[in-house]
Amino acid sequence: MDPTKRLLFWLRIPYAADVALALIGVGFLLAGRSVGWWVLLFTFVRAVIGTIALFWLAPKLIARHWPDDDSTADQPNTPDDPQVP
């Protein structure tokens, strides 16, 4: 598996856990337990951190660790492409 795809996979997986935590929090609230608000707050913070990691940190990490990874390598060069020799 491509290292870039593996990194993005492991950054996306926590969103499934966030959905499960949100459902647990809603379940607590429906049962009349106020701890559900804390679970939802925790879930929100996890989702924000995961989004930052996915859209801000991941591209920087990919560029630093795999600089030669060119996802457009299989596409032909165009005449105005500066990489054409």
ZAKE-254851 format. One line per 10 residues: number of its first residue (from 1); their letters; for each residue x, y, z of N, C-alpha, C. Coordinates in nm, 3 decimals, padded with zeros to 5 digits. Each point is the difference from the previous one (the first is absolute). Layout:
NUM> a> X,Y,Z,X,Y,Z,X,Y,Z; ...
//
This chain:
1> mdptkrllfw> 00.085,-00.118,00.000,-00.085,00.118,00.000,00.089,00.124,00.000; -00.040,00.098,-00.075,00.071,00.125,-00.011,00.006,00.068,00.138; 00.116,00.050,00.043,00.010,00.063,00.132,-00.094,00.119,00.018; -00.024,00.074,-00.106,-00.089,00.115,00.008,-00.143,-00.046,00.029; -00.044,-00.103,-00.072,-00.135,-00.051,00.022,-00.013,-00.060,00.139; 00.105,-00.066,00.047,-00.004,-00.058,00.134,-00.012,00.110,00.107; 00.076,00.107,-00.016,-00.009,00.111,00.095,-00.139,00.061,00.000; -00.055,00.024,-00.117,-00.134,00.059,-00.007,-00.106,-00.095,00.056; 00.019,-00.131,-00.019,-00.093,-00.097,00.058,00.000,00.011,00.151; 00.117,00.004,00.061,00.007,00.006,00.146,-00.042,00.136,00.055
11> lripyaadva> 00.000,00.103,-00.082,-00.051,00.129,00.045,-00.153,00.007,-00.012; -00.058,-00.081,-00.088,-00.146,00.002,-00.018,-00.073,-00.094,00.096; 00.065,-00.106,00.045,-00.063,-00.099,00.087,-00.059,00.062,00.127; 00.065,00.095,00.065,-00.058,00.055,00.123,-00.138,00.064,-00.018; -00.036,00.036,-00.123,-00.134,00.057,-00.020,-00.108,-00.104,00.030; 00.027,-00.127,-00.025,-00.096,-00.105,00.036,-00.017,-00.007,00.151; 00.110,00.014,00.072,-00.008,00.003,00.147,-00.076,00.123,00.047; 00.016,00.112,-00.068,-00.073,00.121,00.037,-00.150,-00.018,-00.017; -00.039,-00.068,-00.105,-00.143,-00.026,-00.022,-00.054,-00.088,00.113; 00.077,-00.103,00.036,-00.043,-00.088,00.109,-00.010,00.076,00.131
21> laligvgfll> 00.097,00.086,00.028,-00.004,00.080,00.123,-00.118,00.097,-00.001; -00.029,00.058,-00.113,-00.114,00.091,-00.008,-00.131,-00.075,00.027; -00.012,-00.120,-00.052,-00.119,-00.080,00.027,-00.012,-00.036,00.147; 00.112,-00.029,00.063,-00.001,-00.029,00.143,-00.041,00.124,00.078; 00.054,00.116,-00.039,-00.037,00.124,00.068,-00.148,00.031,-00.014; -00.054,-00.019,-00.119,-00.144,00.022,-00.022,-00.081,-00.099,00.082; 00.049,-00.125,00.008,-00.068,-00.099,00.082,-00.004,00.041,00.146; 00.110,00.053,00.050,00.002,00.050,00.138,-00.100,00.114,00.018; -00.003,00.091,-00.096,-00.093,00.112,00.011,-00.145,-00.046,-00.004; -00.030,-00.095,-00.086,-00.137,-00.052,-00.008,-00.039,-00.075,00.128
31> agrsvgwwvl> 00.098,-00.056,00.068,-00.026,-00.070,00.126,-00.007,00.096,00.117; 00.020,00.129,-00.026,-00.009,00.099,00.106,00.129,00.019,00.078; 00.110,-00.051,-00.050,00.129,00.015,00.067,00.074,00.118,-00.061; 00.039,00.093,00.081,00.066,00.120,-00.051,00.144,-00.025,-00.044; 00.055,-00.117,00.032,00.135,-00.032,-00.044,00.007,-00.006,-00.153; -00.115,-00.013,-00.065,-00.004,-00.002,-00.146,00.057,00.126,-00.061; -00.019,00.115,00.067,00.057,00.125,-00.051,00.152,-00.005,00.000; 00.059,-00.061,00.103,00.145,-00.011,00.006,00.052,-00.095,-00.108; -00.075,-00.108,-00.024,00.040,-00.093,-00.105,-00.007,00.070,-00.136; -00.105,00.079,-00.023,-00.011,00.072,-00.127,00.109,00.106,-00.014
41> lftfvravig> 00.034,00.067,00.109,00.108,00.098,-00.005,00.133,-00.069,-00.033; 00.026,-00.112,00.065,00.121,-00.076,-00.028,00.004,-00.045,-00.146; -00.114,-00.045,-00.051,-00.009,-00.043,-00.139,00.027,00.115,-00.095; -00.054,00.117,00.031,00.023,00.118,-00.083,00.149,00.037,-00.004; 00.065,-00.003,00.114,00.143,00.034,00.006,00.081,-00.102,-00.079; -00.033,-00.129,00.013,00.068,-00.104,-00.078,-00.017,00.023,-00.149; -00.121,00.036,-00.042,-00.026,00.022,-00.142,00.077,00.121,-00.053; 00.009,00.105,00.079,00.075,00.118,-00.043,00.148,-00.032,-00.014; 00.055,-00.071,00.097,00.141,-00.037,-00.007,00.025,-00.093,-00.119; -00.091,-00.094,-00.024,00.015,-00.090,-00.114,-00.007,00.073,-00.133
51> tialfwlapk> -00.087,00.100,-00.008,-00.011,00.078,-00.123,00.126,00.082,-00.025; 00.055,00.057,00.106,00.126,00.074,-00.013,00.110,-00.094,-00.047; 00.005,-00.119,00.058,00.104,-00.096,-00.040,-00.018,-00.042,-00.145; -00.123,-00.018,-00.042,-00.026,-00.049,-00.135,00.028,00.104,-00.108; -00.040,00.123,00.025,00.009,00.102,-00.106,00.118,00.095,00.013; 00.066,00.004,00.117,00.111,00.093,00.016,00.132,-00.074,00.023; 00.000,-00.097,00.090,00.124,-00.069,00.031,00.035,-00.109,-00.101; -00.098,-00.073,-00.049,00.028,-00.110,-00.092,00.071,00.046,-00.127; -00.044,00.107,-00.067,00.074,00.042,-00.120,00.145,00.039,00.030; 00.023,00.061,00.116,00.138,00.035,00.036,00.084,-00.125,00.025
61> liarhwpddd> -00.059,-00.097,00.069,00.070,-00.124,00.029,00.030,-00.076,-00.128; -00.097,-00.006,-00.089,00.019,-00.071,-00.127,00.109,00.067,-00.082; 00.000,00.132,-00.005,00.101,00.072,-00.077,00.140,-00.018,00.059; 00.008,-00.011,00.131,00.131,-00.012,00.063,00.056,-00.142,-00.011; -00.083,-00.101,00.020,00.049,-00.137,00.002,00.005,-00.065,-00.137; -00.085,00.040,-00.091,-00.005,-00.061,-00.133,00.002,00.109,-00.106; 00.110,00.075,-00.011,00.003,00.111,-00.097,-00.004,-00.046,-00.144; 00.042,-00.124,-00.029,00.001,-00.049,-00.137,-00.133,-00.061,-00.039; -00.096,-00.003,00.090,-00.131,-00.059,-00.029,-00.079,00.097,-00.086; -00.010,-00.035,-00.128,-00.073,00.084,-00.094,-00.122,-00.077,-00.047
71> stadqpntpd> -00.116,00.042,00.044,-00.122,-00.073,-00.034,-00.039,00.017,-00.147; 00.062,00.094,-00.069,-00.031,00.022,-00.141,00.107,-00.063,-00.090; 00.078,-00.093,00.052,00.110,-00.059,-00.078,-00.051,-00.079,-00.120; -00.120,-00.056,00.008,-00.050,-00.078,-00.111,-00.067,00.085,-00.107; -00.015,00.129,00.023,-00.062,00.088,-00.097,00.108,00.057,-00.092; -00.031,00.014,-00.129,00.100,00.055,-00.091,00.022,00.150,00.026; 00.122,00.043,-00.030,00.033,00.142,00.015,-00.065,00.081,-00.110; -00.043,00.119,00.033,-00.057,00.090,-00.097,00.108,00.093,-00.051; -00.020,00.062,-00.116,00.105,00.088,-00.055,00.036,00.116,00.091; -00.097,00.051,00.076,00.031,00.113,00.086,00.045,-00.044,00.140
81> dpqvp> 00.023,-00.129,00.019,00.048,-00.052,00.127,00.148,00.033,00.013; 00.043,00.065,00.108,00.141,00.038,00.015,00.093,-00.119,00.019; -00.053,-00.121,00.027,00.083,-00.116,00.021,00.040,-00.069,-00.131; -00.056,00.046,-00.111,00.034,-00.059,-00.129,00.142,00.040,-00.036; 00.087,-00.099,-00.034,00.140,00.036,-00.030,00.013,00.069,-00.135
//
